[in-house]
Amino acid sequence: MSTPQLVVHRDKELMAQAAAARLITRIVDAQASRGSASVVLTGGRNGNGVLAALAAAPARDAIDWSRLDLWWGDERFLPEGDPERNVTQARKALLDSVPVDPKRVHAMPASDGPWGADVEAAAEAYAEELARAAGPESHGPVPAFDVLMLGVGPDTHVASLFPEHPGVRETERTVIGVHGSPKPPPTRISLTLPAIRSAREVWLLAAGEDKANAVAIALSGAGEIQAPAAGAYGRARTLWLLDTAAAAQLPKSLYPPALA
Ligand SMILES: O=C(O)[C@H](O)[C@@H](O)[C@H](O)[C@H](O)COP(=O)(O)O
C-alpha cells in the first residue's frame, strides 16, 4: 500500500493539463522500458477533462498510440454508442483524434452487446478479458496497469463503488455488476478495490469545490466502506491530483508544503 501523495494545482483546467502531461511521461516511460503501456481510464468531468487536455497536448504524439492498452475503471451499462457511456465520452474527448489500435481499446460491454441486459454476465466477461491480458508482472488476474485513474465523487465514490454499497465490500472478484447506483444511470459495471489496488500507480482526480468534503474525508482516515476513495491505492504510488478548491478542507497537516 503506497501512502497518498498530494499535488494541488491552481484550478481544474491546470489540474487536467498537468495530469495529461504527467500521463504522457508515464506512458512514454513504460513504452520505452517494456514496449507497451496499460492505462485505466475513468469517466466523469475530471476524467474526461484529462483526456481532452491530452488530446490538445503538444507532446501527445510522443506516445506510440499503437502500443497502448486502454481499459476502464467503470462503465454505465447502456446501449453501444449511448452518449452517457464513458467510452463514448472518451472517444469524443481523445480516442477519435489519435491512432489507437482498436484491438487495444478494451471497452466494458454495452447493455445491447453479447450478454444483453445481464450485467453480471457482462462483468464476468470483462473479468475474463482482464485475466487473459494478465502477464508475468501482474498482481492478480489483471494486466499490470501502469496508471489507473479514478474520478472522485462528492460522496467519495470511485469507479462505481459507492459508500456502504455491496461493490465496495467485494474482496475476490475483479469486476462486478452494480445495481441501484446513486449516480445515474443505476446499472453499471465496475472494477473492484482488489483490481484497483493491483495497479502500479493509482491517480485520484478531484477538482472543484464540490469535491472538497470528499477529499478531506477520504484523506483523514475514513474507512473504505464509508469512503471508497480511501481504499483506492496503488502498489507503487497513490497520487491525489487536486485543485485548490478541492483541497480547501484538507487538514493543514495534509496540505502539501508547497502551498502550506
Ligand atoms: O461513471 C462515472 O460516473 C465515473 O467513472 C465516476 O466514478 C466519476 O469518475 C465520478 O463520479 C467523478 O465524476 P466527476 O469528475 O464528473 O465529478
Ligand as a Chemical Component Dictionary entry (heavy atoms), coordinates in Angstrom:
data_LIG
# 
_chem_comp.id                   LIG 
_chem_comp.type                 NON-POLYMER 
_chem_comp.pdbx_formal_charge   0 
_chem_comp.three_letter_code    LIG 
# 
loop_
_chem_comp_atom.comp_id 
_chem_comp_atom.atom_id 
_chem_comp_atom.alt_atom_id 
_chem_comp_atom.type_symbol 
_chem_comp_atom.charge 
_chem_comp_atom.model_Cartn_x 
_chem_comp_atom.model_Cartn_y 
_chem_comp_atom.model_Cartn_z 
_chem_comp_atom.pdbx_ordinal 
LIG O1  O1  O 0 -19.002 6.615  -14.481 1  
LIG C1  C1  C 0 -18.743 7.585  -13.757 2  
LIG O2  O2  O 0 -19.574 8.461  -13.463 3  
LIG C2  C2  C 0 -17.359 7.783  -13.254 4  
LIG O3  O3  O 0 -16.486 6.821  -13.507 5  
LIG C3  C3  C 0 -17.383 8.219  -11.810 6  
LIG O4  O4  O 0 -16.676 7.380  -10.939 7  
LIG C4  C4  C 0 -16.780 9.599  -11.825 8  
LIG O5  O5  O 0 -15.370 9.493  -12.061 9  
LIG C5  C5  C 0 -17.014 10.323 -10.522 10 
LIG O6  O6  O 0 -18.409 10.337 -10.285 11 
LIG C6  C6  C 0 -16.499 11.767 -10.612 12 
LIG O7  O7  O 0 -17.174 12.383 -11.664 13 
LIG P1  P1  P 0 -16.936 13.966 -11.937 14 
LIG O8  O8  O 0 -15.463 14.096 -12.270 15 
LIG O9  O9  O 0 -17.839 14.305 -13.094 16 
LIG O10 O10 O 0 -17.300 14.685 -10.663 17 
# 
loop_
_chem_comp_bond.comp_id 
_chem_comp_bond.atom_id_1 
_chem_comp_bond.atom_id_2 
_chem_comp_bond.value_order 
_chem_comp_bond.pdbx_ordinal 
LIG O1 C1  DOUB 1  
LIG C1 O2  SING 2  
LIG C1 C2  SING 3  
LIG C2 O3  SING 4  
LIG C2 C3  SING 5  
LIG C3 O4  SING 6  
LIG C3 C4  SING 7  
LIG C4 O5  SING 8  
LIG C4 C5  SING 9  
LIG C5 O6  SING 10 
LIG C5 C6  SING 11 
LIG C6 O7  SING 12 
LIG O7 P1  SING 13 
LIG P1 O8  DOUB 14 
LIG P1 O9  SING 15 
LIG P1 O10 SING 16 
# 
